[in-house]
Amino acid sequence: MPYSVDFITFKVVDKKMAKRTAIQEQVLQPLRAYHQVMQVRGMGSEHAVFALEQFSLAEDKQLEVTLYERNGGRTLTFHVTAEDLQLAKKIDNLKLKW
């Protein structure tokens, strides 16, 4: 079943939420997007690149990426830790047309 992407959000959130504590979130706006995906075929995969303003992740924080479905109820969320970001590959040769 295809997944039509409505929009994507990026937030820095706490890794663990204790009961009765205030939730602190920092919403990040993408500066640029390359090959922004609008639909993913069923059992398929897609790649997209989003440039965010430079930020740091403390040990107790993680980047939360959420994809919202257009005209539907499905929401996909995944978390990226500081360790994941350290394993990321550097993009030197991304050719963009302006």
N, C-alpha and C positions, 0 to 999 in steps of 0.2 A: 504494500500500500504506500503510495508516494507521500512525502512530507513536504508541504509548501511552507516555507519560512516566511513569517510576517516580519519579525525583527529579532535582534540579538542584543543582549545586555551583558556588560562586564562590570563586576563588582569585586572589591576587596572585602572579604568577610572573615570573621573569627572561625578557626578550625573547629573548636568545640564550644557549644553554647551551654553554660550551666543554667540550672533552673533559676528563674526570677532575676536574671541579669539583663541589663540593657544590651540590645544588639547594635553594634556599630558597623555600618557599611559605608564604603566609599565607592560611589558610582564613577566609572571611567567611560569617557566618550572616545570612540575610535577617531584618530586623526585622519587616517586613510584606510581604504579597503581595496583589496585586489582580488578579483574573481569572487565577488560576493555572491553566495549561493542563494537562489530563490526557491529551488525545488530539488529534493533528493528522491530518486526513484526507489521503489521498494527493494530491499536487500542490496542497495547500492551504497556508494560512498562518494564524497566530494571533498575538495580541498579549498580553503580560502585563507587569505592572509589579511590580518588586521594590525595596523600600527597604532599603538597606544602611547600616550605620553609616558615618559620614564617614571617608574615608581619602584618602590622596594617592598618586599614582603618579609615581615618579621616571622620568627619561628611559629607563632601562634595564629598566623593569618594565611589565607589562601585566595587565589583568584577564582571567582565563580563565574562561569560562562553559561548563559541560559538562552536557548532558542525557543521561540514561541511560534506555534503553528497558526497559519492564517485560516480563519473560519473553522477552527477545530479546538479540541480540548487537550491535545497532547503538548507537553512541554518537556524539552530535553535539557538537563543540567549536568555539567561536569565541573570538576574542581582541578585547579592546577596549583601545585605547591611550589615553594621556592626551589626545592630540589629538581622538580620538573623543568623549571625555567633555566636552571644551570645546565641541563642536558640539551637545551634547544640548540639548533644549528643556526649559525650566522648566515644571513642572506646578503650577499655582496652583489650578485649579478641579476637582480630583479629589474627587468626592463619594463618601464611603465610609459604609456603614451598619455600625454596631458592634453 
